[in-house]
Amino acid sequence: MVPIGPDWLDGAGAVVVATAYAWGLAARTGGRPLVFGLLTLVCALGAVISDQDLLLTGAAVSTAALASVFGIMLTVPAAGFLTAARECGIALACAGVGAMAAIGFEPAIQKERFEYVGLGLAFAGAMVLVYRLGAGFHGLGRRGLVAVAIGASTLAVSLLYAEMLRRYGSSGLVEELLDLVRWSRDTLGAFPRPIEAILGVPALAYGCHIRARRRQGWWVCAFGVAATAPAATALANPAVTFTEAFLSIVYGLLIGLAIGWVLIRLDLALTGNRGRRSRVAEQAAAVRPEPARFAPLL
């Protein structure tokens, strides 16, 4: 993957990133950094030294999932939209580094399976952590329950539709969609990931917005893995260059932030903050305490 340096540099970099992310995630979520960091180091080193495709692929997809969850956990509450946009960028940057580490293991993968497994592991891990951070199911509340239901439905429908289209879609419809993808790649340099733009980024931006006001925002942030997981597996397709993968993530971020802005404005309008002065006052009062970015959450 790296055009310079010794042959072992890719694997060494992947091991370092995976270990650092495991250590950081454990420290951030109140776990045991030393235990999980050493465990990850041993597993990653074992996979690289063994040079077995099964172990290397497992290490790669685990690193992608780890980076996806860590990106979500690194975010902080956002009182305003610009702060929420910044948090989305930080989460995706963290996942992007994880994408390079995952490919550094040089796994033998099947693209769709790798992406689905990475997303599934990331979503499961995020839900386990959010259950603790969001005060369990009883901390959801009515609005939180509605938001989680919408997020889960959108995720399920998106994945099901994509799979059904890939397997059983009519040739005419598939060809039209492929023409759109080809036009975007030729004209803009990349095509945005739909699940990132439609669900992942809006959920993360809106979730950070809610976290500045209510703890249940963590449940919405969990669906941000629909953005970070595609970013962490963006290099799984060998036909995609680094530049195209980067542009795809950026385009998805921009589209998702536009949707997130609409969601935040609707939330403010529904809570009675319709005028500019009311929104400014509400934003100034959104000061729910939460540990700093690099401090333990629990």
C-alpha positions in Angstrom: 0.0 0.0 0.0 2.8 2.4 0.9 5.0 3.0 -2.3 8.1 3.8 -0.2 9.9 2.1 2.7 10.4 -1.6 3.5 7.8 -4.3 2.8 6.9 -4.7 6.4 5.9 -1.0 6.9 2.3 -1.5 5.9 1.8 -4.3 8.5 3.7 -2.4 11.2 1.6 0.7 10.7 -1.6 -1.2 10.8 -0.6 -2.9 14.1 0.3 0.5 15.6 -3.0 2.1 14.6 -5.1 -0.8 15.7 -3.4 -0.9 19.1 -3.6 2.9 19.5 -7.3 2.9 18.7 -8.1 0.0 21.0 -6.2 1.8 23.8 -8.0 5.1 23.1 -11.4 3.5 22.9 -11.0 1.7 26.2 -9.7 4.8 27.9 -12.5 6.9 26.4 -15.3 4.6 27.5 -14.0 3.8 31.0 -12.5 0.4 30.2 -9.0 -1.0 30.8 -6.7 0.5 28.2 -3.6 -1.6 29.1 -5.6 -4.8 28.9 -7.3 -4.1 25.6 -4.3 -2.4 24.1 -2.0 -5.4 24.8 -4.7 -7.8 23.6 -5.1 -5.9 20.3 -1.3 -5.7 19.9 -0.9 -9.5 20.4 -3.8 -10.3 18.0 -2.6 -7.9 15.3 1.0 -9.0 15.5 -0.1 -12.6 15.4 -2.1 -12.0 12.2 0.7 -10.2 10.5 3.4 -12.8 11.5 1.2 -15.7 10.6 0.5 -14.3 7.1 -2.7 -16.2 7.0 -5.5 -14.7 4.9 -8.2 -15.6 7.4 -6.4 -13.9 10.3 -5.4 -10.9 8.2 -8.9 -10.4 7.0 -10.2 -10.7 10.5 -7.7 -8.2 11.8 -8.6 -5.8 8.9 -12.4 -5.9 9.5 -11.9 -5.6 13.2 -9.7 -2.6 12.8 -12.3 -0.9 10.5 -15.1 -1.6 13.0 -12.9 -0.3 15.9 -12.1 2.9 14.0 -15.8 3.4 13.2 -16.8 3.2 16.9 -13.8 5.2 18.1 -14.7 8.0 15.7 -18.2 8.3 17.3 -16.8 8.1 20.8 -14.4 11.0 20.1 -17.2 13.4 19.5 -18.4 16.0 22.0 -21.8 17.8 22.3 -22.5 20.5 19.8 -24.6 23.5 20.8 -24.6 24.9 17.3 -24.6 23.5 13.7 -21.1 24.5 12.9 -19.8 22.6 16.0 -21.9 19.6 14.9 -20.3 19.8 11.4 -16.8 19.8 13.0 -17.6 16.7 15.1 -18.7 14.9 12.0 -15.5 15.8 10.3 -13.4 14.6 13.2 -15.3 11.2 13.4 -14.8 10.6 9.6 -11.1 11.6 9.8 -10.6 9.0 12.6 -12.4 6.4 10.5 -10.3 7.4 7.5 -7.1 6.6 9.3 -8.7 3.3 10.3 -9.3 2.6 6.6 -5.6 2.9 5.8 -4.8 0.7 8.7 -7.3 -2.0 7.7 -5.8 -2.2 4.2 -2.4 -2.2 5.7 -3.1 -5.8 6.8 -3.4 -6.7 3.1 -6.5 -8.8 3.6 -8.1 -11.1 1.1 -11.6 -9.8 0.9 -14.9 -9.8 -0.9 -15.9 -6.2 -1.1 -19.6 -6.4 -0.2 -19.1 -8.9 2.6 -16.2 -6.9 4.1 -18.4 -3.7 4.1 -21.4 -5.5 5.6 -19.4 -7.2 8.4 -17.6 -4.0 9.2 -20.8 -2.1 9.5 -22.5 -4.8 11.5 -19.6 -5.1 14.0 -19.4 -1.3 14.3 -23.1 -0.9 14.9 -23.2 -3.7 17.5 -20.2 -2.2 19.3 -21.7 1.3 19.3 -25.0 0.1 20.7 -23.3 -1.7 23.5 -21.4 1.4 24.5 -24.3 3.8 24.0 -26.5 1.6 26.2 -24.1 2.6 29.1 -23.6 6.2 28.0 -27.3 6.8 27.3 -28.5 5.5 30.7 -30.0 2.3 29.2 -33.3 2.0 27.4 -35.2 3.9 30.1 -33.1 7.0 29.2 -34.5 7.1 25.7 -37.7 8.9 26.3 -40.4 9.3 23.8 -38.5 11.5 21.4 -35.4 9.4 21.7 -37.4 6.2 21.0 -38.9 7.8 17.8 -35.4 8.9 16.7 -34.0 5.4 17.2 -36.9 3.8 15.5 -36.5 6.1 12.4 -32.7 5.5 12.4 -33.1 1.7 12.6 -35.8 1.6 9.9 -33.7 3.8 7.6 -30.6 1.6 8.1 -32.6 -1.6 7.5 -34.4 -0.3 4.4 -31.2 1.1 2.9 -29.3 -2.1 3.3 -32.2 -4.2 2.1 -32.9 -2.0 -0.9 -29.2 -2.0 -1.9 -29.0 -5.8 -1.6 -32.3 -6.4 -3.4 -31.3 -4.0 -6.2 -27.9 -5.7 -6.6 -29.4 -9.2 -6.7 -32.8 -8.8 -8.4 -32.9 -5.3 -9.9 -34.0 -4.9 -13.5 -31.2 -4.4 -15.9 -32.6 -1.1 -17.1 -32.8 0.4 -13.6 -29.4 -0.9 -12.6 -27.9 0.5 -15.8 -29.5 4.0 -15.1 -28.0 4.0 -11.6 -24.6 2.9 -12.9 -24.7 5.7 -15.5 -25.3 8.2 -12.7 -22.4 6.7 -10.7 -20.1 6.8 -13.8 -21.1 10.4 -14.5 -20.4 11.5 -11.0 -17.0 9.7 -11.0 -16.1 11.2 -14.3 -17.3 14.7 -13.5 -16.8 15.1 -9.8 -14.1 12.5 -9.2 -16.2 10.3 -6.9 -19.7 9.2 -6.0 -20.9 9.8 -2.4 -21.8 6.8 -0.3 -25.7 6.9 0.0 -25.9 5.4 3.5 -23.3 7.9 4.8 -25.1 10.9 3.2 -28.7 9.9 4.0 -28.3 8.4 7.5 -24.8 8.4 9.0 -23.8 12.0 8.9 -27.3 13.5 9.6 -27.6 11.1 12.6 -24.2 12.1 14.0 -24.8 15.8 13.5 -28.3 15.7 15.0 -27.1 13.4 17.8 -24.3 15.8 18.8 -26.8 18.6 18.8 -29.1 16.6 21.1 -26.3 15.6 23.4 -25.7 19.3 24.3 -29.2 19.3 25.7 -30.2 15.7 26.6 -28.3 12.5 27.3 -30.4 10.5 24.9 -28.5 12.1 22.0 -26.0 9.2 22.4 -28.6 6.9 21.0 -28.9 8.9 17.9 -25.1 9.2 17.6 -24.9 5.4 17.5 -26.3 5.6 13.9 -23.3 7.7 13.0 -21.5 4.4 12.3 -23.5 4.4 9.1 -21.0 7.2 8.1 -17.9 6.1 9.9 -18.1 2.4 8.9 -18.3 3.2 5.1 -15.4 5.5 5.6 -13.4 2.9 7.4 -14.0 0.4 4.6 -13.7 2.9 1.8 -10.4 1.3 0.5 -11.8 -2.2 0.4 -12.4 -1.9 -3.3 -9.0 -2.1 -5.1 -10.4 -0.3 -8.1 -10.9 2.9 -6.0 -8.0 5.2 -5.6 -7.1 7.2 -2.4 -8.3 10.4 -4.0 -11.6 8.9 -5.1 -12.2 7.4 -1.7 -11.4 10.7 0.0 -13.7 12.7 -2.3 -16.5 10.2 -1.8 -16.3 10.7 1.9 -16.2 14.5 1.6 -19.2 14.5 -0.8 -21.2 12.3 1.6 -20.2 14.6 4.5 -21.5 17.7 2.7 -24.8 16.2 1.6 -25.3 14.7 5.1 -24.6 18.0 6.8 -27.3 19.6 4.6 -29.8 17.0 5.8 -28.5 17.4 9.4 -29.0 21.1 9.3 -32.6 20.6 8.3 -33.1 18.1 11.1 -31.6 20.5 13.7 -33.8 23.4 12.4 -36.9 21.2 12.6 -36.0 20.2 16.2 -35.5 23.8 17.2 -38.8 24.8 15.6 -40.7 21.9 17.2 -39.4 22.9 20.6 -40.6 26.5 20.2 -37.3 28.2 19.1 -38.5 29.6 15.8 -37.0 33.1 15.8 -33.3 33.9 15.5 -33.2 35.5 19.0 -34.9 32.4 20.5 -32.4 30.1 18.8 -29.5 32.1 20.0 -30.8 32.0 23.5 -31.5 28.3 23.3 -28.0 27.6 22.0 -26.4 29.6 24.8 -28.4 27.6 27.3 -27.3 24.2 25.8 -24.6 23.4 28.3 -25.2 19.8 29.4 -21.9 18.8 31.0 -19.9 16.0 29.4 -16.2 15.1 29.7 -13.7 16.7 27.3 -12.8 14.9 24.1 -9.8 13.0 25.5 -11.3 12.4 29.0 -13.1 9.2 30.0 -16.8 9.3 29.5 -17.5 6.9 32.3 
